[in-house]
Amino acid sequence: MFDLEPLAKMPQATPTTSVSRNRVCVVTGATRGIGRATALSLAKLGAQVVLVGRDSARMDEVRREAARTGNADVYSIRADFASLTSVRRAASEIAKRWPAIHVLINNAGTNAGRRQVSADGFELTFAVNHLAPFLLTTLLVPSLAAGAPSRIVNVTSVFAHLGEVEVKDIMFERRRYSSTRAYNQSKLSTAMFTIELADRLAGARIAVNCVSPGLVATDLMREHWWFQPRWLRSLWSTWLLSPENAAERVVQVATSEALDGVSGKCFAATLRPVSLPRRARDAAVRQALWDLSASLTNAESVSPALRASESREA
């Protein structure tokens, strides 16, 4: 059901890429786990890497580590994905400093152990994992269009297959809150966003795909009791994928020439697409989720490129 690969660390072939120092790659959640490993991998390939994160000190650490590879073209933009105002500010700064973007990797995420709300009053996991990347991406579409052919890569999860998007109670205001259900819903939303955005950007030379990297030993679950003991963390790392191994999969989809022109797909361990969650293929729910997301983020008029596909369908 999941297209779930073996959990052993699987070495990946180096992707054939055309990444060079004039290619701008934006990576969110770039200070921890998969995001950090992805940013460092892109830096080693010679890309200009824009780190997006909320911890300036951690971003400085990543920049210093990248510099040791010989690439000094690594920059940082501070953004708190629990605040849409912060996301807008970051998008504005990125667009101003890099008018043409070639790769946007939406990796930042959270999994709140209890129901919390964002600065805007939205359920935190949905706000950080879906609304923030939805807003950032739509605001950066003009820059991605300027850098076309360009790519958007959204990091989802195998748990998206267990998710259910309840558009009428997306914030768990009526349903009993469950951190697992909230996380699964947010990752299904990522898959839905990927398909819907790919459709809306058809013909714009901006490819949109998602990556389901497998079960990875990161500290995303740090709020949960079963992740906190040090001996359990060691156990997870012995049978889960490392962030570096997962990042290889993300970088492949972001850079491989084999995927030129491929859009609206999901990838896991290889460059062969895997099945998207069944619920993500429901066009009516995708449209409802898009409309709700646009309304909540005040991004109804996102860009000419996105509106163009709507006018073609009318």
DASULCOR-V771392 format. One record per run of one state. SS is the DSSP state (2 for helix, 1 for strand, 0 for the rest). FROM is the first residue (numbers start at 1). TO is the last residue. If there is no record, write none. Layout:
{{SS | FROM | TO} {SS | FROM | TO}}
//
This chain:
{{0 | 1 | 16} {1 | 17 | 17} {0 | 18 | 23} {1 | 24 | 28} {0 | 29 | 32} {2 | 33 | 44} {0 | 45 | 47} {1 | 48 | 53} {0 | 54 | 55} {2 | 56 | 67} {0 | 68 | 73} {1 | 74 | 78} {0 | 79 | 83} {2 | 84 | 97} {0 | 98 | 102} {1 | 103 | 106} {0 | 107 | 116} {1 | 117 | 117} {0 | 118 | 122} {1 | 123 | 123} {2 | 124 | 146} {0 | 147 | 149} {1 | 150 | 155} {0 | 156 | 157} {2 | 158 | 162} {0 | 163 | 166} {2 | 167 | 169} {0 | 170 | 178} {2 | 179 | 200} {0 | 201 | 205} {1 | 206 | 211} {0 | 212 | 215} {1 | 216 | 216} {0 | 217 | 224} {2 | 225 | 228} {0 | 229 | 229} {2 | 230 | 239} {0 | 240 | 240} {1 | 241 | 241} {0 | 242 | 242} {2 | 243 | 255} {1 | 256 | 256} {2 | 257 | 259} {0 | 260 | 265} {1 | 266 | 267} {0 | 268 | 273} {1 | 274 | 274} {0 | 275 | 277} {2 | 278 | 281} {0 | 282 | 282} {2 | 283 | 296} {0 | 297 | 303} {2 | 304 | 313} {0 | 314 | 314}}
//
